[in-house]
Amino acid sequence: MHRRLGERNLSYRQLLDQVRYQHAQDMLQTSRMSVEQIAFSLGYSEMAAFTHAFIRWSGRSPSSFRRRPIDDS
């Protein structure tokens, strides 16, 4: 797996981040789960860690994304 990821210039951590971000977006848009429940379902043990990661991925907080998923800029 490491060799194949390396061929695509990806690390396991980058792949995990991509999958988590995609799932987070989907759950924020389609579920009624709280942001905290979404964080825990994605494997985060602390809400702050999920919020920090989501801001790194999208430039916005999960709550902000949930209120307005599509950025107009």
Beta strands, then each sheet from edge to edge (+ up, - down):
end
